[in-house]
Each structure stands twice: as structure tokens, then as C-alpha cells.
């Protein structure tokens, strides 16, 4: 796990090394173990690739980067979990290796198969590979979007980095705040990938590969296929908890592989408890578990986490956070955000990660299970209508949603309030018109169209769950909190084989919207029927900040807050601007 950065620009542009040093300073938390860079000249371009290393697998200097093999240079952030299997395949083809880590496997796989190699790996990555022979630079982001890559392409230059503010430093150009991002952030809590907080910067999306021609500076971006390779809700594929557990243990086994100690973020909920039980009982791994206790709202989950660790015989560390400390935690969290983060639990997560023993560099999480089973309340509302016949709104709802999503924010607000009164919408109609409005993506509005069958609509629901709320919201929180303290989060529920197995199982054999089979198996493993009614890391939520004065954001012409969630977003955004962009508040 590391930080990467690079730039392609005309030869002679000054200050390249100095700009790299300021970039590395901004991202130093992502890689405290080694800092290296190289500079190449290809044609009329000077190219810098920089790398900051957090050593997890193969701790020797041989796996430091940039990694160079013949005419190919690479900087890589992430982990290839099944690298040993692919190493054996490449060795059978005559490839030679100088290290025992995963980085060289990725580089040699790319040299052998090109962009096609990215479709094969089980892992998380943000990677940049310079092919000096073909005079092109390739960037790739992993299947689920766990690792970030920001990039810009303008005025004859191209640059990228793991961090938006680091990218600004490497490019050396002052950038204004993006009004579109600010509006998205206030209304939805996050923004689509093409909408960074700084104007002119984008995020590479999950499963995308970007190729830059170094001679023409032309850029192309291709998707590496859809989420599913088989029909969702496959009629002939019944779900089996035994088969699910077998696939999960395989995923977990590869994610525990490390040359440093591994721990677990144990919330006391279903997902992280399942990780703890499977690791102990199936793999005989005693993970160091961490749980946050914030006031009385988390007593139930803290007690459940204690029961899990005592039953399994696991070391357990409870991090106590007093209610009086919360405002300070929010203040302390702002420097770690390269873009504003709206999740009210983020400061608590940052606090727990900071309490992890220094030697424990890898932390497992239960992220992704709710998306896997579509078990959030909003998804359950929609799923309950999948077999309910033709929508009463029919194609009118999607048509309106697709149109209104392009209107100013005031009209979008008016639509949200008026539509339920004007149209007899089902819960599913309402949810997906909301999704279209939040994302500004008219394709999401198809989900209200009765012309799509249950499987097709569920596939679109999965796309929203993974491509938006997971990749651009929840995983952003996890990446920033872990890397700020030089830790690596790994998520065994984010595994392609698991996703395809659950998503393509027969609807009747596994009713989506709940994790009932998972809970039943977990209770069996723990020998007790536990009531897993998850309240979340921070039960009081945004209302804890209602007494605070909001910053003056009139300069940015943002809509006033209409809910505790939007009020908290105003608070975070104001503090973020004050810390990172001083002088821009009204």
C-alpha cells in the first residue's frame, strides 16, 4: 500500500524535482518506508514517476518502486491478493523474477498481456505503467474502486496522483474550487468521479483503464467490463450458504497474507463478526480486534464485540471516545481529507485506526457486505417491488427524473418534494428517481421503467450500489482513514467471485435485502443466537452538531441546509475550505 504520482509535460518546464518533493510531503502518510522517483525523457516530453512505500509484502528494498524492467517503469499502490498463483503462471511461461512480492507480478503480467491483465487479478490497486518502447502511459484502477487515482489533462500535460491536493502540488498550478462538486457534496454527500473538489481534476472510475499517447498526448479511457459476467438473479443458480462460506474463506485467506501483523476493525455488527469467526475457526488466525465505544449509543455493539472476541479467544482493544471529544475529533480529521468527507462516522474511524498498535499495519474490515446482499433500507424498499408488477408511474417517472437531473438545484429540490404528491409513486419509483437526481445520471432513471425485468433492474441497482455509494463514498472514507495512519484496510467481502455468486443466485433462493443466511451461519459459529440489529459506529449521527454555528458559505451560492445531514456537510465543508483553501470563505 503506497502513494503514487506522476506527470508528463514538455521538456524544459521548470521545478520538476521541487514539485515532486512537495507532492511527496503531502502524501508522506501513504508511504513512510521509502521514497523514490525517476525522470525519463521520451520524445519532447519529460516524465516523472514517484512512489512512497508502505511495506506490507516483501519488506526488502528489492520491491521498492518505481520498478523498472527493460523498457517498462511502474508505480503501484495496492495489493494483488492472488499474486502467487499468477507468479506460477508467468514462471511457467518463462518469465523470471527478482523479488518475492506482488508488485513484480503485476508488472510482468502487464508486459505479457497488456491491459488484459487487469481483468484477471483479485486485488485492489491504483497503478501507472510507462511503456517507453510504445511511448504510452497506462493507468488502471481496481475492480471495486478501493484505491484512488486523480488525474488532469490540459495544456499539453498530464498528471496523476493518489491524492487530489498532492496532484495540485505536482502540477504546480493554482486551482479554484469546483462549484458542481460543492453542490453535489451538500445535497448527496459525495460527487461522481468526473467532479473533483478542484476544477480540472477527475477521478479514474473503478474498472477503468486510461491510456495516454506520449507523442500526440491523446487520452483514451476504457471500461474493463461490467460488474457481472452472468445474468443477475439467475434462475438456475440456487444460493447455498456452504458454498458462500467456502468462497468467503478463500477470499479471507488471501487478504490475511502479509509480512506484517494483521488486525480487524470489529464493530460488533454482522459483517466484521463474520470475518473474525471465519479467520479464527477456518484459518486459525487470532486477529487483534479494535472496537470504538462512543457514549451509550454503542454499548450494545461493544458488548457484542466483547462476546465475539471472548468466544473466539481473540485479543480485543476497545477505544473509548467521550462525547465531549467529538468536536475536536472532527477538527482533527480535516487535514486527512484531500477532499471533504461527509460521513459523520469518519472522525471516529480515524480515531480507532490511530489507536492501532504500530506493528499492526493491515486491518481487515466488513465493508461491502451490505452492497453484496443489497441490505440497506433503501435497497430493501426497491427490492420489495421487483415482483410487484407494472409500476403505476410507468415510464413517466424515469423520463421526468432524467430531465430534472439536469436542472438547477432549486428545481431538483422542488421535484423531490412535489413528485410524491403529484404522482402515485411506489417506493421503488421514489428511490430511483432520487438516485437519478443525486448522481445526475439519466441512466439510473431506467430503474423505474417496467420494461426492464427483475434481473435487469437488480443489475442496475447493483451498479449504483457499487459504482456510487461504495466506490465514491464508503471506500473513500476507508482509504483516507487507514492511509492517514499508514495502515492498509483489506475487505474480504469485496471479492469478484463472491459478488458473482451472490448476485447471480436465484432470487427465490436468496431474497435480497437481508443477510439472514449470513446471520444464521454466524450464530452457528459463535454458538449463540445474537440479535444483530446494527446501529452504526455513531448512533447519534449528525444531530450531535446542531448546536454549532455554521460557516459562511455564501460565496459559493450553495442551498441552505434542510436536514441534520446537510447541516453537518456545511460544517465539514466550511472547516475543510478554511484549513486547505484559506481566504475563500465568505
C-alpha positions in Angstrom: 0.0 0.0 0.0 1.6 3.2 -1.1 1.2 6.7 -2.7 1.9 7.2 -6.3 2.2 10.3 -8.5 3.5 11.2 -12.0 3.5 13.9 -14.6 4.0 14.1 -18.4 5.0 17.6 -19.6 7.1 19.4 -22.2 10.9 19.2 -21.7 12.1 22.3 -20.0 9.2 23.0 -17.7 11.0 24.1 -14.6 10.8 22.9 -11.0 10.0 19.3 -11.6 12.1 17.8 -8.7 10.9 20.6 -6.3 7.3 19.9 -7.2 7.8 16.2 -6.6 9.2 16.9 -3.2 6.2 19.0 -2.1 3.9 16.3 -3.6 5.7 13.6 -1.5 5.4 15.7 1.6 1.6 15.9 1.2 1.4 12.1 0.7 4.1 11.1 3.2 1.5 9.3 5.4 0.7 6.9 2.5 4.3 5.6 2.3 6.6 6.2 5.3 9.1 3.4 4.4 10.7 4.5 1.2 10.5 7.5 -1.2 11.9 7.2 -4.8 11.3 8.8 -8.1 12.7 8.6 -11.7 12.6 11.1 -14.5 12.6 10.0 -18.2 12.7 11.8 -21.4 10.5 10.4 -24.2 10.5 12.4 -27.4 9.7 16.0 -26.4 8.3 15.1 -23.0 9.8 14.8 -19.6 8.1 12.3 -17.4 8.3 11.8 -13.6 7.1 8.8 -11.8 7.1 9.0 -8.0 6.4 6.4 -5.3 6.0 6.4 -1.5 6.1 2.9 0.0 4.2 1.3 2.9 5.9 -2.1 3.0 3.4 -5.0 3.5 4.5 -7.8 1.3 8.3 -8.5 0.7 9.7 -5.9 3.0 13.1 -5.9 1.2 14.3 -2.9 -0.8 14.1 -5.0 -3.9 10.3 -4.3 -4.0 10.8 -0.5 -3.7 9.5 1.5 -6.6 9.4 2.9 -9.3 10.0 -0.7 -10.5 11.9 -1.0 -13.8 12.1 -4.0 -16.1 13.7 -3.4 -19.5 11.7 -0.5 -21.2 8.8 -0.6 -18.7 8.5 1.5 -15.5 5.8 1.1 -12.9 4.4 2.8 -9.7 1.8 0.7 -7.9 -0.5 1.4 -4.9 -2.4 -1.6 -3.6 -2.2 -5.4 -3.2 -2.6 -8.3 -5.7 -4.0 -10.9 -3.3 -3.7 -13.9 -5.7 -0.2 -12.9 -6.9 1.4 -16.3 -6.0 -1.0 -18.0 -8.4 -0.2 -15.6 -11.2 3.5 -15.8 -10.5 3.4 -19.5 -11.1 1.6 -19.0 -14.4 4.1 -16.4 -15.5 7.1 -18.6 -14.5 5.6 -21.4 -16.5 5.7 -19.1 -19.5 9.4 -18.4 -19.0 9.2 -15.1 -17.0 11.9 -14.5 -14.4 11.5 -12.7 -11.1 13.9 -10.8 -8.9 11.6 -10.3 -5.9 9.0 -12.4 -3.9 6.4 -9.6 -3.8 3.2 -8.8 -5.7 4.5 -5.7 -7.5 6.8 -7.5 -9.9 4.0 -10.0 -10.7 1.7 -7.1 -11.8 4.5 -5.5 -13.8 5.4 -8.8 -15.6 1.7 -9.6 -16.2 1.3 -6.3 -17.9 4.4 -6.8 -20.0 3.0 -10.2 -21.0 -0.7 -9.4 -21.6 -1.0 -5.6 -21.7 -4.3 -4.1 -20.4 -6.0 -7.5 -20.4 -4.1 -8.5 -17.2 -6.2 -6.1 -15.2 -9.3 -8.3 -15.7 -7.6 -11.3 -14.1 -6.4 -10.1 -10.7 -8.1 -10.4 -7.3 -6.9 -7.3 -5.6 -7.0 -3.5 -5.1 -4.8 -1.1 -7.0 -4.1 2.2 -8.5 -1.2 1.7 -10.9 0.7 3.7 -13.6 2.9 1.9 -16.1 5.2 3.7 -18.6 5.9 1.8 -21.7 8.9 3.6 -23.2 9.0 1.4 -26.3 5.4 2.0 -27.3 5.6 5.6 -25.9 2.5 5.4 -23.8 1.4 5.7 -20.2 -1.3 3.4 -18.8 -3.3 3.9 -15.6 -5.7 1.4 -14.1 -8.0 1.3 -11.1 -9.2 -1.9 -9.4 -12.5 -3.7 -9.9 -14.3 -2.2 -6.8 -12.5 1.2 -6.7 -10.8 0.7 -3.4 -7.7 2.7 -4.4 -7.9 6.3 -5.7 -6.3 7.8 -8.8 -6.8 11.5 -9.5 -5.7 12.9 -12.9 -5.7 16.1 -15.0 -5.2 16.5 -18.7 -4.8 20.0 -20.1 -2.5 22.4 -22.0 -0.1 19.7 -23.3 0.5 18.0 -20.0 -1.0 15.1 -18.0 -0.6 14.4 -14.3 -1.9 11.9 -11.7 -1.7 11.1 -8.0 -3.3 9.2 -5.2 -4.3 12.4 -3.5 -6.1 15.4 -5.1 -4.1 18.1 -3.2 -0.9 16.2 -4.0 -1.8 16.3 -7.6 -2.2 20.1 -7.4 1.3 20.4 -6.0 2.8 18.2 -8.7 1.2 20.2 -11.4 2.1 23.4 -9.8 -1.0 25.3 -10.9 -3.4 27.0 -8.6 -6.9 25.6 -8.9 -10.3 27.1 -8.0 -12.9 25.1 -6.1 -15.4 23.3 -8.3 -19.0 24.7 -7.7 -20.5 21.5 -9.1 -18.6 19.4 -6.5 -19.7 21.7 -3.7 -23.4 21.3 -4.7 -23.1 17.6 -5.0 -21.4 17.3 -1.7 -24.1 19.4 0.2 -27.1 17.5 -1.4 -25.7 14.0 -1.7 -22.6 13.7 0.5 -20.3 12.8 -2.4 -19.8 13.6 -6.1 -19.5 11.5 -9.3 -15.9 10.6 -10.4 -15.7 13.4 -13.0 -16.4 16.0 -10.4 -13.4 16.7 -8.1 -13.4 19.4 -5.5 -10.8 21.2 -7.7 -11.6 22.3 -11.2 -10.0 20.4 -14.0 -9.3 17.3 -11.9 -11.1 13.9 -12.3 -11.0 10.5 -10.6 -10.5 7.4 -12.6 -13.5 5.2 -12.1 -13.5 1.6 -10.8 -12.6 -0.9 -13.5 -11.3 1.8 -15.9 -8.0 1.8 -17.8 -6.6 5.1 -19.1 -4.0 5.2 -21.9 -2.0 8.3 -22.8 -0.2 8.5 -26.1 3.0 10.3 -25.3 3.5 11.6 -28.8 0.1 13.1 -29.5 -1.0 13.5 -25.8 -4.3 12.0 -26.8 -6.1 10.2 -24.0 -8.5 7.2 -24.1 -10.4 5.6 -21.2 -11.9 2.2 -21.5 -14.1 0.2 -19.1 -12.9 -3.3 -18.2 -16.3 -4.9 -18.4 -19.5 -4.8 -16.3 -19.9 -5.9 -12.7 -21.4 -9.2 -13.7 -20.5 -11.7 -16.4 -23.7 -13.7 -16.0 -27.4 -12.7 -15.6 -28.3 -11.3 -12.2 -30.9 -13.4 -10.3 -30.0 -16.5 -12.5 -33.0 -18.8 -12.4 -30.9 -22.0 -12.3 -28.4 -20.9 -9.7 -29.7 -21.6 -6.1 -27.9 -20.0 -3.2 -26.0 -22.2 -0.7 -24.6 -20.7 2.5 -22.0 -23.5 2.4 -20.8 -22.5 -1.0 -20.8 -18.8 0.0 -18.8 -19.6 3.1 -16.2 -21.6 1.1 -15.7 -18.7 -1.3 -15.6 -16.2 1.5 -12.8 -18.2 3.4 -10.8 -18.3 0.1 -11.1 -14.5 -0.2 -10.2 -14.0 3.5 -7.2 -16.3 3.3 -5.6 -14.2 0.6 -6.3 -11.0 2.4 -4.6 -12.2 5.6 -1.4 -12.9 3.7 1.1 -10.3 4.7 4.7 -10.0 6.1 3.4 -7.8 9.0 0.8 -8.3 11.7 -2.9 -8.2 10.7 -5.8 -6.9 12.8 -9.6 -6.4 12.4 -11.9 -3.4 12.7 -14.6 -5.2 14.8 -17.7 -3.0 15.1 -19.8 -5.7 16.7 -22.1 -6.0 13.7 -22.7 -8.9 11.4 -20.0 -8.4 8.8 -16.9 -7.8 10.9 -18.0 -10.5 13.4 -18.3 -12.9 10.4 -14.7 -12.0 9.4 -13.5 -12.7 13.0 -15.2 -16.0 13.3 -14.1 -17.3 9.9 -10.5 -16.2 10.4 -10.3 -18.0 13.8 -12.3 -21.1 13.1 -11.4 -21.8 9.4 -7.9 -20.3 9.2 -6.8 -20.4 12.8 -5.8 -16.7 12.8 -6.0 -14.8 16.0 -6.6 -11.2 14.8 -6.1 -8.2 17.0 -9.6 -6.6 17.2 -10.4 -3.0 17.6 -13.8 -1.6 18.6 -14.8 2.0 19.2 -17.2 2.9 22.0 -18.8 6.3 21.8 -21.2 7.1 24.6 -24.2 4.8 25.5 -25.3 4.6 21.8 -22.6 2.0 21.1 -22.9 -0.1 24.3 -24.9 -2.9 22.6 -22.4 -3.3 19.8 -19.4 -3.0 22.1 -20.8 -5.8 24.3 -21.5 -7.9 21.3 -17.9 -7.4 20.1 -16.6 -8.4 23.5 -18.7 -11.6 23.3 -17.3 -12.4 19.9 -13.7 -11.9 20.9 -14.1 -13.8 24.2 -15.9 -16.7 22.5 -13.2 -16.9 19.8 -10.3 -16.2 22.1 -9.1 -13.0 20.3 -7.2 -10.0 21.7 -9.6 -7.1 21.9 -8.9 -3.4 22.3 -11.9 -1.0 23.0 -11.2 2.6 22.1 -13.2 4.9 24.3 -14.3 8.2 22.9 -16.1 10.7 25.1 -19.0 12.8 23.7 -17.1 15.9 24.7 -14.3 15.0 22.4 -16.4 14.7 19.3 -16.0 18.3 18.1 -12.2 18.1 18.5 -12.2 14.8 16.5 -14.0 16.5 13.6 -11.5 19.3 13.7 -8.6 16.9 13.8 -10.0 14.9 10.9 -10.0 17.8 8.4 -6.2 17.7 7.5 -6.6 14.0 6.5 -9.3 14.8 3.9 -7.8 15.6 0.4 -11.5 16.1 -0.5 -14.3 16.8 2.1 -15.8 13.6 3.6 -19.4 13.8 4.7 -19.7 10.6 6.7 -20.2 11.6 10.3 -18.5 8.4 11.5 -15.3 9.3 9.7 -13.7 11.1 12.7 -14.4 8.2 14.9 -12.9 5.7 12.4 -9.8 7.9 12.1 -9.5 7.8 15.9 -9.7 4.0 16.0 -7.2 3.5 13.3 -4.8 5.8 15.1 -5.1 3.7 18.2 -3.9 0.5 16.3 -0.6 -0.9 17.5 2.2 0.4 15.4 3.3 -3.0 14.3 -0.2 -3.9 13.0 -0.1 -2.5 9.5 -3.0 -4.4 8.0 -6.6 -4.1 9.2 -9.5 -6.2 7.9 -13.0 -4.7 7.6 -16.5 -5.8 6.9 -17.0 -3.2 4.2 -19.0 -4.4 1.1 -21.3 -6.9 2.7 -24.4 -4.6 2.7 -23.8 -4.0 -1.1 -23.3 -7.7 -1.7 -26.7 -8.5 -0.2 -28.4 -5.2 -1.0 -29.3 -5.0 2.6 -29.5 -1.2 3.2 -33.1 0.0 3.9 -33.4 2.0 0.7 -32.5 -1.1 -1.4 -34.9 -3.2 0.5 -37.8 -0.9 -0.4 -36.9 -1.2 -4.0 -36.4 -5.0 -4.0 -39.8 -5.5 -2.3 -41.4 -4.1 -5.5 -39.3 -6.1 -8.1 -42.1 -8.7 -8.4 -44.9 -6.4 -7.8 -46.0 -6.0 -11.5 -46.0 -2.8 -13.6 -45.1 0.4 -11.9 -48.0 2.8 -11.6 -45.8 5.7 -12.8 -44.6 3.6 -15.8 -42.1 5.5 -18.0 -43.2 8.9 -16.8 -41.2 8.8 -13.6 -37.8 7.9 -15.3 -38.5 10.4 -18.0 -39.0 13.2 -15.5 -36.1 12.1 -13.4 -33.7 12.0 -16.4 -34.8 15.5 -17.3 -34.9 17.1 -13.9 -31.4 15.7 -13.1 -30.0 18.4 -15.4 -31.9 21.2 -13.8 -30.6 23.7 -11.2 -30.5 22.5 -7.6 -33.6 24.5 -6.7 -35.7 22.7 -9.3 -34.3 19.3 -8.1 -35.4 20.1 -4.6 -38.8 21.2 -5.7 -39.2 17.9 -7.6 -38.2 15.8 -4.6 -41.0 17.5 -2.6 -43.7 17.7 -5.2 -43.4 14.4 -7.0 -44.8 12.2 -4.3 -47.9 14.5 -4.1 -48.4 14.7 -7.9 -47.7 11.1 -8.9 -48.8 7.8 -7.3 -45.3 6.5 -6.9 -44.2 3.2 -5.4 -41.3 3.1 -3.0 -39.1 1.8 -5.9 -40.1 4.7 -8.2 -39.3 7.2 -5.5 -35.9 5.6 -4.6 -34.6 5.6 -8.2 -35.8 9.0 -9.2 -33.8 10.0 -6.1 -30.8 8.2 -7.4 -31.1 9.9 -10.8 -31.3 13.2 -9.1 -28.3 12.5 -6.8 -26.0 11.3 -9.5 -27.1 13.4 -12.4 -27.1 10.3 -14.4 -30.2 9.8 -16.6 -29.3 6.1 -17.0 -30.2 5.5 -13.3 -33.7 6.6 -14.1 -34.2 3.4 -16.2 -34.7 1.6 -12.9 -38.3 2.9 -12.7 -39.1 1.6 -16.2 -41.4 -1.5 -16.0 -40.0 -2.6 -19.4 -36.9 -4.0 -17.6 -37.3 -7.3 -15.8 -36.3 -8.0 -12.2 -32.9 -9.2 -13.1 -32.1 -6.2 -15.3 -33.3 -3.8 -12.7 -31.4 -5.5 -10.0 -28.2 -5.4 -12.1 -28.7 -1.6 -12.4 -29.3 -1.4 -8.6 -26.0 -3.3 -8.0 -24.3 -0.8 -10.4 -25.5 2.1 -8.3 -24.5 0.4 -5.0 -21.0 -0.4 -6.1 -20.2 2.4 -8.5 -21.6 5.3 -6.5 -22.3 4.8 -2.8 -19.5 2.2 -2.3 -16.6 3.4 -4.6 -17.2 7.1 -4.3 -18.4 7.3 -0.7 -17.7 4.4 1.7 -14.4 3.3 0.3 -13.2 6.9 0.2 -13.7 7.1 3.9 -11.9 3.8 4.5 -8.9 4.7 2.3 -8.3 8.1 3.8 -8.7 7.0 7.5 -6.4 4.0 7.0 -3.7 5.7 5.0 -3.6 8.8 7.2 -2.1 6.5 9.9 -0.1 4.4 7.4 -2.3 1.4 7.7 -3.8 -0.8 5.0 -7.5 -1.8 5.0 -8.5 -5.1 3.3 -12.0 -6.1 2.6 -12.8 -9.9 2.2 -16.4 -9.1 1.1 -15.1 -7.2 -1.9 -14.2 -10.2 -4.0 -15.4 -10.7 -7.6 -16.2 -14.4 -7.1 -18.4 -13.6 -4.1 -20.2 -10.9 -5.9 -21.0 -13.0 -8.9 -22.1 -15.9 -6.7 -24.5 -13.9 -4.7 -25.7 -11.6 -7.4 -26.3 -14.4 -9.9 -28.1 -16.7 -7.4 -31.8 -17.4 -7.9 -33.9 -14.6 -6.4 -36.2 -17.1 -4.6 -33.3 -19.0 -3.0 -31.8 -15.8 -1.6 -34.2 -12.9 -1.0 -32.1 -9.8 -1.3 -32.5 -7.0 1.2 -31.3 -9.0 4.3 -28.3 -11.1 5.4 -30.4 -13.8 7.1 -28.3 -16.7 5.8 -25.1 -14.9 7.0 -26.6 -14.3 10.4 -27.7 -17.9 10.8 -24.3 -19.2 9.9 -22.6 -16.7 12.2 -24.8 -17.7 15.1 -24.0 -21.3 14.5 -20.2 -20.5 14.5 -20.5 -18.5 17.7 -22.8 -20.9 19.5 -25.4 -18.3 20.4 -28.3 -16.5 18.8 -27.2 -12.9 18.7 -29.6 -10.1 17.8 -27.6 -8.3 15.1 -29.5 -5.0 15.0 -26.8 -2.7 13.8 -26.9 0.9 14.8 -23.7 2.0 13.2 -20.5 3.4 14.5 -22.1 6.7 15.6 -25.7 6.3 16.8 -26.4 10.0 17.5 -25.3 11.0 14.0 -25.3 14.5 12.7 -27.7 15.8 15.3 -24.8 16.0 17.7 -23.6 19.1 15.8 -26.9 21.0 15.7 -25.7 23.5 18.4 -22.7 24.6 16.3 -22.6 27.8 14.2 -22.3 27.1 10.5 -19.5 28.7 8.4 -20.3 31.4 6.0 -20.5 29.7 2.6 -22.4 32.5 0.8 -19.5 32.9 -1.6 -20.4 29.6 -3.2 -24.1 30.1 -3.7 -25.0 26.8 -2.0 -28.5 25.8 -0.9 -29.2 26.3 2.8 -29.2 23.1 4.9 -32.6 21.4 5.2 -31.7 18.4 7.3 -29.1 17.4 10.0 -27.1 15.6 7.3 -26.9 18.7 5.1 -26.1 20.9 8.2 -23.1 18.6 9.0 -21.9 18.7 5.4 -21.9 22.5 5.6 -19.9 22.3 8.8 -17.3 19.9 7.3 -17.1 21.8 4.0 -16.5 25.1 5.8 -13.8 23.7 8.0 -12.2 21.9 5.0 -12.1 25.2 3.0 -10.8 27.1 6.0 -8.0 24.6 6.5 -6.9 23.8 2.9 -8.0 26.9 1.0 -7.8 29.8 3.5 -9.3 33.1 2.4 -12.1 31.6 0.2 -14.9 31.7 2.8 -17.4 34.5 2.7 
